[in-house]
Amino acid sequence: MLEPLLPVGKKPGRPPKWTKRQLIDGIRWRTRTGAPWRDVPARYGEWETVYGLFRRWQRDGTWARIMRDLQAKADAKGLITWDVNVDSSIARAHQHAAGARKGGIFRSSRLVG
């Protein structure tokens, strides 16, 4: 399902050491676990190669195009519901927002006079 959406480009020269599937699985592993790039298991390829593909496709918009195309296909099949729910029951102010002086000037509550 993903293969038709991947960019096709054949560079002249030595064939790649790692398949696109291995590299993409490495990218998926890293994003799923949140581990550092250097901890990507060797079965997915060298971490520099996995990271290089991720960054190259991020910069040229390949990931955005793949996501857009996958969403369009899923929406056409009725697999996506576009309901939006906004919950504002918890709204917290920054810790410095509570009890701050107005304009930094101390205002006395006692009357002078």
VOKELUM-307712 format. One record per residue (C-alpha): z, y, x; residue number from 1; residue in three letters. Coordinates in steps of 0.1 Angstrom, whole numbers, plus 5000, padded with zeros to 4 digits. Layout:
% residues N
(node (Z,Y,X),NUM,'ALA')
...
//
This chain:
% residues 113
(node (5000,5000,5000),1,'MET')
(node (5007,5024,5029),2,'LEU')
(node (4978,5013,5052),3,'GLU')
(node (4950,5032,5033),4,'PRO')
(node (4971,5064,5036),5,'LEU')
(node (4975,5062,5074),6,'LEU')
(node (4952,5083,5096),7,'PRO')
(node (4924,5064,5112),8,'VAL')
(node (4915,5074,5147),9,'GLY')
(node (4902,5054,5175),10,'LYS')
(node (4906,5069,5209),11,'LYS')
(node (4885,5055,5237),12,'PRO')
(node (4905,5037,5264),13,'GLY')
(node (4932,5011,5266),14,'ARG')
(node (4943,4995,5233),15,'PRO')
(node (4977,5005,5222),16,'PRO')
(node (5006,4983,5233),17,'LYS')
(node (5025,4987,5200),18,'TRP')
(node (5010,4983,5165),19,'THR')
(node (5013,5012,5140),20,'LYS')
(node (5034,4989,5119),21,'ARG')
(node (5060,4984,5146),22,'GLN')
(node (5061,5021,5153),23,'LEU')
(node (5065,5030,5117),24,'ILE')
(node (5091,5004,5112),25,'ASP')
(node (5109,5019,5142),26,'GLY')
(node (5107,5054,5125),27,'ILE')
(node (5120,5039,5093),28,'ARG')
(node (5149,5022,5111),29,'TRP')
(node (5159,5054,5128),30,'ARG')
(node (5158,5075,5097),31,'THR')
(node (5176,5049,5077),32,'ARG')
(node (5204,5045,5102),33,'THR')
(node (5207,5080,5115),34,'GLY')
(node (5210,5066,5150),35,'ALA')
(node (5197,5086,5181),36,'PRO')
(node (5161,5080,5190),37,'TRP')
(node (5172,5063,5222),38,'ARG')
(node (5189,5036,5202),39,'ASP')
(node (5157,5024,5184),40,'VAL')
(node (5155,4986,5190),41,'PRO')
(node (5129,4975,5215),42,'ALA')
(node (5112,4953,5189),43,'ARG')
(node (5098,4985,5174),44,'TYR')
(node (5084,4998,5207),45,'GLY')
(node (5097,5021,5234),46,'GLU')
(node (5118,5049,5218),47,'TRP')
(node (5096,5076,5234),48,'GLU')
(node (5065,5061,5217),49,'THR')
(node (5082,5058,5183),50,'VAL')
(node (5095,5094,5186),51,'TYR')
(node (5061,5106,5198),52,'GLY')
(node (5043,5092,5168),53,'LEU')
(node (5070,5107,5144),54,'PHE')
(node (5067,5141,5160),55,'ARG')
(node (5029,5141,5162),56,'ARG')
(node (5026,5132,5125),57,'TRP')
(node (5053,5157,5116),58,'GLN')
(node (5034,5185,5133),59,'ARG')
(node (5000,5177,5119),60,'ASP')
(node (5012,5172,5083),61,'GLY')
(node (5005,5135,5081),62,'THR')
(node (5040,5127,5067),63,'TRP')
(node (5037,5154,5040),64,'ALA')
(node (5002,5141,5031),65,'ARG')
(node (5014,5105,5029),66,'ILE')
(node (5043,5115,5007),67,'MET')
(node (5021,5136,4984),68,'ARG')
(node (4996,5108,4980),69,'ASP')
(node (5023,5082,4973),70,'LEU')
(node (5039,5104,4947),71,'GLN')
(node (5005,5111,4931),72,'ALA')
(node (4998,5073,4929),73,'LYS')
(node (5033,5065,4915),74,'ALA')
(node (5031,5093,4890),75,'ASP')
(node (4996,5081,4878),76,'ALA')
(node (5012,5047,4872),77,'LYS')
(node (5041,5063,4853),78,'GLY')
(node (5067,5052,4879),79,'LEU')
(node (5082,5086,4884),80,'ILE')
(node (5102,5106,4859),81,'THR')
(node (5103,5143,4867),82,'TRP')
(node (5137,5151,4852),83,'ASP')
(node (5157,5178,4868),84,'VAL')
(node (5195,5180,4865),85,'ASN')
(node (5214,5209,4879),86,'VAL')
(node (5252,5206,4880),87,'ASP')
(node (5272,5237,4888),88,'SER')
(node (5306,5224,4878),89,'SER')
(node (5318,5228,4914),90,'ILE')
(node (5311,5261,4931),91,'ALA')
(node (5332,5269,4961),92,'ARG')
(node (5335,5302,4979),93,'ALA')
(node (5337,5303,5016),94,'HIS')
(node (5372,5301,5030),95,'GLN')
(node (5370,5337,5042),96,'HIS')
(node (5360,5350,5007),97,'ALA')
(node (5394,5346,4992),98,'ALA')
(node (5417,5376,4994),99,'GLY')
(node (5396,5397,5017),100,'ALA')
(node (5403,5434,5020),101,'ARG')
(node (5377,5457,5005),102,'LYS')
(node (5356,5472,5032),103,'GLY')
(node (5382,5463,5058),104,'GLY')
(node (5405,5492,5047),105,'ILE')
(node (5441,5485,5038),106,'PHE')
(node (5450,5498,5004),107,'ARG')
(node (5486,5503,4997),108,'SER')
(node (5500,5495,4963),109,'SER')
(node (5527,5521,4966),110,'ARG')
(node (5521,5556,4954),111,'LEU')
(node (5524,5583,4980),112,'VAL')
(node (5539,5615,4969),113,'GLY')
//
